[in-house]
Amino acid sequence: MERDLPETGSEAATAAAARMPEKADASPVMSYNEWDPLEEVIVGRLEGATIPSNHITVTYNLPPSVMGLYRLAAGFKYPGWMKKLAQKELDGFIALLEAEGVKVRRPEIMDFSKKYRTPNWSSRGFTIACPRDGYMVVGDEIIESPMCWRSRHFEQEAYRPLFKEYFKAGARWTSAPRPQLTDDLYRYDYKLPKKGGPIEYTINEFEPVFDAADFVRCGRDLFVTVSNVTNRFGIAWLQRHLGHTYRIHEIPSLCTQPMHIDSTFMPLAPGKVLVNPDYCDVENLPPALKRWDVLVAPRPDPVSGIMAKISMCSPWTSINVLSLTEKKVVVDASQPTLIRALKDWGFEPLPIPFLAYGPFGGAFHCATLDIRRRGTLEDYT
Ligand SMILES: NC(=[NH2+])NCCC[C@H](N)C(=O)O
């Protein structure tokens, strides 16, 4: 239940500010894993979307076939025809979630084409198509990530009305140390690693940075990939912040352009994880997973259409699915092989088209942020 805080300065205000939510009015934010029954979710938006300003952290995360295109178009608004195609699919996704009884919340509309500057750098924005990237819910806490894309530095403002509402209703709300994002953080001498060679990253360890989408939550265990947007300093910050209740394990990524774990390693149910055999070494998973069923995803079915061709992501966003329960999973309709495999493994796939969202940053998991799932904190090891 949202409640307005008492007037500032009053004694009641001080008491209310310190009040811990009681059992009776437990937090509206509560989610410990990727599969418990989904009750409330934030879904991203396309309004205001702007092609991200040119920077090594952006360019080198794109499929090589579109690097030139995005560099050329950097800073311009996404064309209306692209937004229209993606919006139609987004509307279908929202309708499906609502039909399944999930409460859908949306960030505010923001114009990301405006230029902003800090004392050290300037940029335009990007989009709020992917709430997964910037915010993480662990139990009753919302954690805002210190993202390393300069074009994402102010994205959280679109979510602030929601986060304030959740806080007033009892959620905990934290932002990791705001990163400076000066040139010190970036490896401007970076070269795309060769396939099979050692993985190099576009960032160093200057300050803690991470994208929430580089983590997935499985109760007391979280899994992470070190990537072009998440460094070890960032992981250490999060581990220390979460404390001894949680354990973060690294899944080494074999992807030459690692960014976001949710096209590499997707937990679907207690003890069941869908993995991408091209990006992750199935034989060398952390010991915490030794009792888990590792479901090796089939290679993506080929897709066609202009939006798939100019996607920001690799074809492996096929496994960027969203679980509504430990059985029901929203999956792209263009992936019959994966859909069949999910059925064989005992899941109930809900296929809908979503490829047109790719040029805005991802698929179902990226486009959402779990706010509340029914269920409690468990140990699944
Ligand atoms: N949360 C996200 N935006 N995930 C998108 C991950 C895409 C991933 N970098 C790939 O190309 O396969």
The ligand as an SDF file (V2000), in Angstrom:
LIG
                    3D

 12 11  0  0  0  0  0  0  0  0999 V2000
   19.7440   -7.4660  -20.8550 N   0  0  0  0  0  0  0  0  0  0  0  0
   20.0920   -7.3150  -22.1300 C   0  0  0  0  0  0  0  0  0  0  0  0
   19.9850   -6.1410  -22.7190 N   0  0  0  0  0  0  0  0  0  0  0  0
   20.5790   -8.3820  -22.7530 N   0  0  0  0  0  0  0  0  0  0  0  0
   20.9830   -8.4120  -24.1140 C   0  0  0  0  0  0  0  0  0  0  0  0
   22.1360   -9.3190  -24.2260 C   0  0  0  0  0  0  0  0  0  0  0  0
   22.5940   -9.4320  -25.6110 C   0  0  0  0  0  0  0  0  0  0  0  0
   23.9350  -10.0510  -25.7420 C   0  0  0  0  0  0  0  0  0  0  0  0
   24.9780   -9.0610  -25.5700 N   0  0  0  0  0  0  0  0  0  0  0  0
   24.0420  -10.7270  -27.0850 C   0  0  0  0  0  0  0  0  0  0  0  0
   24.2560  -10.0980  -28.0490 O   0  0  0  0  0  0  0  0  0  0  0  0
   23.8480  -11.8740  -27.2350 O   0  0  0  0  0  0  0  0  0  0  0  0
  1  2  1  0
  2  3  2  0
  2  4  1  0
  4  5  1  0
  5  6  1  0
  6  7  1  0
  7  8  1  0
  8  9  1  0
  8 10  1  0
 10 11  2  0
 10 12  1  0
M  CHG  1   3   1
M  END
$$$$
